[in-house]
Amino acid sequence: MSDSTSPEPDARLRARNGPERSVRLHARNLTLAGLGRASWDSAASHPSALDYLLAALATDLVSGLGEESRRASLALDDVELRLEAFLEHPLVIAGVMGEEGSARLRSIRGSLYVVSSIGEAELQSLWQRVRERAPVLASLMPGVSIDITLKLVL
């Protein structure tokens, strides 16, 4: 792990153009593929950049919740996170003639369902620690409205 003065990055990624307008992504020993900035095609062959952004946030939060529960010796039986992203002007990304405005992400909304026998107070405490230690969440929060509702399922 590096600190802010270290010359070593904490993560690395290479991206190259791939077949059929895809992008080949190489991180550590993993190779992934992406296609487009955002996609509304339910039959897309690869995730879009926006899909990967949501996937990064979901991975950050769900894995963080698992790590924090293990540290606290609390059992979580199941966890599911559902996220939705909203762009300021999606037609700008689509290249619609005459559309103006920002293509930025406006907000993310979601629900985090946790199946567990732990109490609501313990779960809220875990969730608070997850949010405090989540790098993707911390990076997005200054510019994106993020509202994720925690729901304990008994």
C-alpha positions in Angstrom: 0.0 0.0 0.0 1.3 3.4 -0.8 0.8 6.8 0.7 0.3 10.1 -1.1 4.1 10.6 -1.4 4.9 7.2 -2.8 5.9 6.9 -6.5 4.1 3.6 -6.7 0.4 3.6 -7.7 -2.2 1.6 -5.8 -3.7 0.3 -9.0 -2.8 0.0 -12.7 -4.7 -0.6 -15.9 -3.9 -0.7 -19.6 -6.5 -0.1 -22.2 -6.1 -0.9 -25.9 -8.5 -0.9 -28.8 -10.0 -4.3 -29.5 -12.1 -5.9 -32.2 -15.4 -4.4 -33.3 -15.0 -1.1 -31.5 -14.4 -2.8 -28.1 -11.7 -1.8 -25.6 -9.4 -4.5 -24.1 -8.7 -3.7 -20.4 -5.7 -5.3 -18.6 -5.5 -5.1 -14.9 -2.9 -7.2 -13.1 -3.4 -10.7 -14.7 -7.0 -10.0 -15.7 -8.3 -9.1 -19.1 -11.7 -7.5 -19.5 -13.5 -6.0 -22.4 -15.7 -2.8 -22.6 -17.8 -1.4 -25.3 -18.9 2.2 -25.5 -19.4 5.0 -22.9 -23.0 4.0 -22.1 -25.3 1.5 -23.6 -29.0 1.0 -23.7 -28.8 -2.3 -25.6 -30.0 -5.1 -23.4 -28.2 -7.6 -25.7 -24.8 -5.8 -25.6 -21.8 -8.1 -26.0 -19.7 -6.2 -23.4 -20.3 -3.9 -20.4 -20.1 -0.2 -21.2 -17.9 2.3 -19.3 -21.0 3.3 -17.2 -21.7 -0.4 -16.4 -18.1 -0.8 -15.2 -18.5 2.4 -13.0 -21.5 0.9 -11.3 -19.8 -2.5 -11.1 -16.8 -0.8 -9.4 -19.1 0.9 -6.9 -21.0 -2.3 -6.2 -17.8 -4.3 -5.7 -16.4 -1.7 -3.4 -19.6 -1.7 -1.2 -20.5 -5.4 -1.2 -17.0 -6.7 -0.7 -16.4 -3.9 1.9 -19.5 -5.1 3.8 -18.2 -8.6 3.8 -14.8 -7.5 5.1 -16.3 -5.4 7.9 -18.7 -8.1 9.0 -15.8 -10.6 9.2 -13.7 -8.2 11.2 -16.6 -7.8 13.6 -17.3 -11.5 13.7 -20.9 -10.9 12.5 -22.6 -13.3 10.0 -24.3 -12.0 6.9 -26.3 -14.8 5.2 -26.8 -12.9 1.9 -26.2 -9.5 0.4 -27.6 -8.0 -2.8 -27.0 -4.5 -4.1 -29.1 -3.0 -6.9 -27.9 0.3 -8.4 -29.3 2.7 -11.0 -27.3 5.5 -12.6 -28.8 8.7 -14.0 -27.0 11.0 -16.5 -27.5 14.7 -16.8 -28.1 14.6 -20.5 -27.9 11.1 -21.9 -28.6 12.3 -25.5 -25.3 14.1 -25.5 -23.5 10.7 -25.1 -25.7 9.2 -27.8 -24.5 12.0 -30.2 -28.0 13.4 -30.9 -27.6 16.5 -33.1 -28.4 19.7 -31.2 -28.2 18.2 -27.8 -26.2 20.3 -25.3 -25.2 20.0 -21.7 -23.1 17.8 -19.6 -22.7 14.1 -20.2 -21.7 13.6 -16.5 -23.3 11.3 -14.1 -26.0 13.1 -12.1 -27.0 10.6 -9.5 -26.9 6.9 -8.4 -29.7 5.4 -6.4 -29.8 1.9 -5.0 -31.0 -0.6 -2.4 -28.7 -2.8 -0.4 -30.5 -5.9 0.9 -28.9 -7.8 3.7 -30.2 -11.2 5.0 -28.9 -11.6 8.6 -29.9 -12.3 12.1 -27.8 -9.3 13.4 -29.7 -6.3 14.7 -30.5 -3.2 12.8 -28.1 -1.1 15.0 -25.2 -3.5 14.3 -25.9 -3.5 10.6 -26.0 0.3 10.5 -22.7 0.5 12.3 -21.1 -1.9 9.8 -22.6 0.1 6.9 -21.1 3.3 8.3 -17.6 1.7 8.5 -18.0 0.4 4.9 -18.9 3.9 3.6 -16.0 5.5 5.5 -13.5 3.1 4.0 -14.8 2.7 0.4 -12.5 4.4 -2.1 -14.8 4.3 -5.1 -17.7 5.7 -3.1 -15.4 8.4 -1.6 -14.2 9.3 -5.1 -17.7 9.6 -6.6 -19.5 11.4 -3.7 -18.1 15.0 -4.2 -19.6 15.2 -7.7 -22.5 12.6 -7.8 -25.6 12.4 -5.6 -25.5 8.9 -4.2 -28.5 7.5 -2.2 -28.3 3.9 -1.2 -31.0 2.5 1.1 -29.9 -0.2 3.5 -32.6 -2.9 4.1 -32.3 -5.7 6.6 -34.2 -8.8 5.5 -35.0 -11.2 8.3 
